[in-house]
């Protein structure tokens, strides 16, 4: 019996389907010639869970993020994603069109630099509306309405809806990028240093906004950051990487308050106290 | 009486890799149980490992060995070996914790900090805030502070936000790390009263109280942590 049949049978019998991981990463490896990008990484991500991947520059965290979000083909290993019908699919065995559709609808990707995730020469409203059009919305009024609603949720005034993001500050651009990603109500969002390059007051506002959205929408998130304070604030679990390998993983507050690996102890002890 | 938590032969050592791998034994052979409707107190001098024990029960510190069995959703689970997901579920529904210091989140109001444990359980925001307001009133936290983020509050004000956050739920097990350390006499009385009410509701409490008056007022029995001092237990 396939997964879908099993779920249907359970539903008929009135038994709630057991919660299963949304994303399952197994032995994921990416090498660049002889150099290791990331090696032998495995983890599960559950619905509504926030996982932080931390490590210093060059530790392989962005390579890992790109491999699990289908932006960079791994050398070996698998990434399974549980689709909305409950069936788990290997994202690298999907048809290209299917994978693209997944990325446009059920997934989001928030880049460190908003320029990489936005179209700078179309209006803020169009940046948000574009993702809706990609999933088949055609009614201009509805799209504009949804765009304005999402701008409000990320604290951008309605009167900026027709402005291009190149006239926005860095913090506003990042909030716009988040709105653009969330408008299709994805279940999984990847974030690469979402607060990098922002000054601290802007960063605090963005983190607070992200925390609220993640819990209100029940989003699962994989967030790459080198900032342990960001990891503590946003994530439930974390993975510490060094030289492409996972050297410690677990509950975020335990890894930060009771670090085991020598490298994690070094990272934690290097945090500047204010 | 119903036993809600059993710790047996729990051991904790810190290995400081930054100092050439030196081992700091904290506690060993920690064994005790917590019963519904009673408050146990961890006793012993500073540095003997009282806070570490609380943190292991809450899953914040790992254990080298031993078991921490907790009655969670009608079954027994071991916090010491639980997966991160299970630890989070135990914290949401079974074990509450009032830490010594508040970890303030930028831009989040005192009211929402206190209401958060209820929100995580799916309680509607306004209902959760109403309960937080009730506790703030009882703890004499000035109303003008409620909508402000607690980062700039005094120690005593922050501690009251923390207490409200810890007492707002009906967790069957509640851990208290010096909840009255920076409170005045009137507010200490409020906390003593809150603890008495938790006991009456059938919760099992475990606390660290350096204040003798508070300790005498709430303790049903004292667990002497010096007996678990690492090294001593090895003998």
HADDOCK unambig.tbl for C-alpha pairs under 7 A between the chains (distance, minus, plus):
assign (segid A and resid 204 and name CA) (segid B and resid 106 and name CA) 5.92 0.50 0.50
assign (segid A and resid 208 and name CA) (segid B and resid 107 and name CA) 6.75 0.50 0.50
assign (segid A and resid 250 and name CA) (segid B and resid 84 and name CA) 6.18 0.50 0.50
assign (segid A and resid 251 and name CA) (segid B and resid 84 and name CA) 5.07 0.50 0.50
assign (segid A and resid 253 and name CA) (segid B and resid 60 and name CA) 6.13 0.50 0.50
assign (segid A and resid 254 and name CA) (segid B and resid 60 and name CA) 4.73 0.50 0.50
assign (segid A and resid 254 and name CA) (segid B and resid 61 and name CA) 5.58 0.50 0.50
assign (segid A and resid 257 and name CA) (segid B and resid 61 and name CA) 6.98 0.50 0.50
assign (segid A and resid 258 and name CA) (segid B and resid 61 and name CA) 5.52 0.50 0.50
assign (segid A and resid 258 and name CA) (segid B and resid 62 and name CA) 6.98 0.50 0.50
assign (segid A and resid 262 and name CA) (segid B and resid 17 and name CA) 5.14 0.50 0.50
assign (segid A and resid 262 and name CA) (segid B and resid 18 and name CA) 7.00 0.50 0.50
assign (segid A and resid 266 and name CA) (segid B and resid 18 and name CA) 6.75 0.50 0.50
